[in-house]
Amino acid sequence: MTEKLIILKTFVEVRWLRKFKTKEAVKKHQEKMIVKQLKYLKKNSPFFKDVDPSMNGFKNLPIMNKQIMMDNFNDLNTVGIDRDEAMEIAINSEKSREFKEKCNGISVGLSSGTSGHRGLFIISDRDRSLWAGAAMAKLLPKKKMFGNKIAFFLRADNNLYETVKSKFMEFEYFDIYEDFKSNMKKLNKYQPTVLIAPPSVLMLIANAIENKTINIDPVKVISVAEVLTEKDEEYFKKVFNKEIIYQVYQCTEGFIGYKCECGTFHINEDVVFIEKEYIDKDRFIPIVTDYIRRTQPIIRYRLNDILVDSNKTCECGLNFMAIEKIEGRTDDMFIFNDKNNNEIAVFPDFISRCIIYVDGIKDYKIVQKQKNQVIIYLDVVTPKIKKDIENEFLRLADKMQFIMPKFEYKKYQVDMTKKLKRVERSFAHEKN
């Protein structure tokens, strides 16, 4: 089956046919797909040659992470790709800003994620087409299926994204390493119906709209690749005049989730299975199994993301798992000491609220350099803003019983070479 036919078939199935009337139906589908995937991997992946292709066998598989995946890359993948060869192609593509070269017919790319640790991903034409069909079915505007002009801002193009081009829609890739003013002229001329970009880029585009540098009115605005904070989301809603800023939870490990037309963040349980590793009663770390992707298997892969549970029943009718939000990463939890020198871990959301509760701030970043040292980058720095931020931190410190750190304030500057993290811990931490 050709790529275009796979895309079309998947699009129709996901958009109209693949309906699950109950959560039990979702569970049965997942178990069926997991077993099918394990049977395929047993035959085609040296790493899984001894796997028991059953749900019991699945539950006994080890938890995987990026380091394990990279260490076992050659045995894990099902197409005989050598890690070093693929890595060389991916790095050269990044440097040249040309992303057409494949490795033995397989698309390759680099992924740093928001953790900053470099990873490698590979994807076949078949996997790429399945991704494109599912993504289009879930992300294209409900009332405008054809004739869309999609503007996609990313740090690296890839054959993956080129797949969605067709006579039914236009697709324009904007390299965020290019001159921003040139990109804005290009965007203004293009007049997209769908705008897809990381929050850090959406912020620059929103500023350009407010400053009347550009005049665009996309039907749909979709945030990708970075955590979208509540403060940024409200600003984007105002500037783009939208009730919903859509989000996609997409990473090297798969098309994990998206925000529907009702504003609910759903996990794509038709293509991924999520195990929850709870860190408190509401927050959990997802362990992902993608039972669609075959080239580079994602089986019981532990992410570093912190997701917040939701018991919401969505009016859209989907019986898929819902989450309240993506809060941040476990390696960006701030670590403070209490008066007895015990460690207190603070979730990124609690830290960001010390900023978003303060008036007059639009752009910010908070970096913990050491347990007693925090640097706050702000677009506007005044004595009152400093005082208000430190009062918010003091309230948090009193509530959680940690020793207040020392604060240093610096001017906020956009760094387009890195994914934006509003809250970041820059020192390594080992549990005591």
Secondary structure as the mmCIF struct_conf table of DSSP 4:
data_model
#
loop_
_struct_conf.conf_type_id
_struct_conf.id
_struct_conf.beg_label_comp_id
_struct_conf.beg_label_asym_id
_struct_conf.beg_label_seq_id
_struct_conf.end_label_comp_id
_struct_conf.end_label_asym_id
_struct_conf.end_label_seq_id
HELX_RH_AL_P HELX_RH_AL_P1 GLU A 3 VAL A 12
HELX_RH_PI_P HELX_RH_PI_P1 GLU A 13 LEU A 17
BEND BEND1 LYS A 21 THR A 22
HELX_RH_AL_P HELX_RH_AL_P2 LYS A 23 ASN A 44
HELX_RH_3T_P HELX_RH_3T_P1 PRO A 46 PHE A 48
TURN_TY1_P TURN_TY1_P1 LYS A 49 ASP A 50
BEND BEND2 SER A 54 SER A 54
HELX_RH_AL_P HELX_RH_AL_P3 MET A 55 LYS A 59
TURN_TY1_P TURN_TY1_P2 ASN A 60 ASN A 60
BEND BEND3 LEU A 61 LEU A 61
HELX_LH_PP_P HELX_LH_PP_P1 PRO A 62 ILE A 63
STRN STRN1 MET A 64 MET A 64
HELX_RH_AL_P HELX_RH_AL_P4 LYS A 66 ASP A 71
TURN_TY1_P TURN_TY1_P3 ASN A 72 ASN A 72
HELX_RH_AL_P HELX_RH_AL_P5 PHE A 73 LEU A 76
BEND BEND4 THR A 78 VAL A 79
HELX_RH_AL_P HELX_RH_AL_P6 ARG A 83 SER A 96
TURN_TY1_P TURN_TY1_P4 ARG A 97 ARG A 97
STRN STRN2 LYS A 102 CYS A 103
TURN_TY1_P TURN_TY1_P5 ASN A 104 GLY A 105
STRN STRN3 ILE A 106 SER A 111
TURN_TY1_P TURN_TY1_P6 GLY A 113 GLY A 116
STRN STRN4 GLY A 119 ILE A 123
HELX_RH_AL_P HELX_RH_AL_P7 ASP A 125 LEU A 139
BEND BEND5 LEU A 140 LEU A 140
TURN_TY1_P TURN_TY1_P7 LYS A 142 LYS A 143
BEND BEND6 PHE A 146 GLY A 147
STRN STRN5 ASN A 148 LEU A 154
BEND BEND7 ARG A 155 ALA A 156
HELX_RH_AL_P HELX_RH_AL_P8 ASN A 159 GLU A 162
TURN_TY1_P TURN_TY1_P8 THR A 163 VAL A 164
STRN STRN6 SER A 166 SER A 166
TURN_TY1_P TURN_TY1_P9 LYS A 167 PHE A 168
STRN STRN7 MET A 169 ASP A 175
TURN_TY1_P TURN_TY1_P10 ILE A 176 TYR A 177
BEND BEND8 GLU A 178 GLU A 178
HELX_RH_AL_P HELX_RH_AL_P9 PHE A 180 TYR A 190
BEND BEND9 THR A 193 THR A 193
STRN STRN8 VAL A 194 ALA A 197
HELX_RH_AL_P HELX_RH_AL_P10 PRO A 199 GLU A 210
TURN_TY1_P TURN_TY1_P11 ASN A 211 LYS A 212
BEND BEND10 THR A 213 THR A 213
BEND BEND11 VAL A 219 VAL A 219
STRN STRN9 LYS A 220 SER A 223
BEND BEND12 ALA A 225 GLU A 226
HELX_RH_AL_P HELX_RH_AL_P11 GLU A 230 PHE A 240
TURN_TY1_P TURN_TY1_P12 ASN A 241 ASN A 241
BEND BEND13 GLU A 243 GLU A 243
STRN STRN10 TYR A 246 CYS A 251
TURN_TY1_P TURN_TY1_P13 THR A 252 GLU A 253
STRN STRN11 GLY A 254 LYS A 259
TURN_TY1_P TURN_TY1_P14 GLU A 261 CYS A 262
BEND BEND14 GLY A 263 GLY A 263
STRN STRN12 PHE A 265 ILE A 267
TURN_TY1_P TURN_TY1_P15 GLU A 269 VAL A 271
STRN STRN13 VAL A 272 TYR A 278
BEND BEND15 ILE A 279 ASP A 282
STRN STRN14 ARG A 283 ASP A 290
BEND BEND16 TYR A 291 ILE A 292
BEND BEND17 THR A 295 GLN A 296
STRN STRN15 ILE A 298 ARG A 302
STRN STRN16 ASP A 305 ASP A 309
HELX_LH_PP_P HELX_LH_PP_P2 LYS A 312 CYS A 314
TURN_TY1_P TURN_TY1_P16 GLU A 315 CYS A 316
BEND BEND18 PHE A 320 PHE A 320
STRN STRN17 ALA A 322 ARG A 329
HELX_RH_3T_P HELX_RH_3T_P2 THR A 330 ASP A 332
STRN STRN18 PHE A 334 ASN A 337
TURN_TY1_P TURN_TY1_P17 LYS A 339 ASN A 340
BEND BEND19 ASN A 341 ASN A 341
STRN STRN19 GLU A 343 VAL A 346
HELX_RH_AL_P HELX_RH_AL_P12 PRO A 348 ILE A 356
TURN_TY1_P TURN_TY1_P18 TYR A 357 TYR A 357
BEND BEND20 VAL A 358 VAL A 358
TURN_TY1_P TURN_TY1_P19 ASP A 359 GLY A 360
BEND BEND21 ASP A 363 ASP A 363
STRN STRN20 TYR A 364 GLN A 370
TURN_TY1_P TURN_TY1_P20 LYS A 371 ASN A 372
STRN STRN21 GLN A 373 LEU A 378
BEND BEND22 ASP A 379 VAL A 380
HELX_RH_AL_P HELX_RH_AL_P13 PRO A 383 MET A 400
TURN_TY1_P TURN_TY1_P21 GLN A 401 GLN A 401
STRN STRN22 LYS A 406 LYS A 411
TURN_TY1_P TURN_TY1_P22 MET A 416 THR A 417
BEND BEND23 LYS A 418 LYS A 418
BEND BEND24 ARG A 422 ARG A 422
STRN STRN23 VAL A 423 ARG A 425
BEND BEND25 PHE A 427 PHE A 427
#
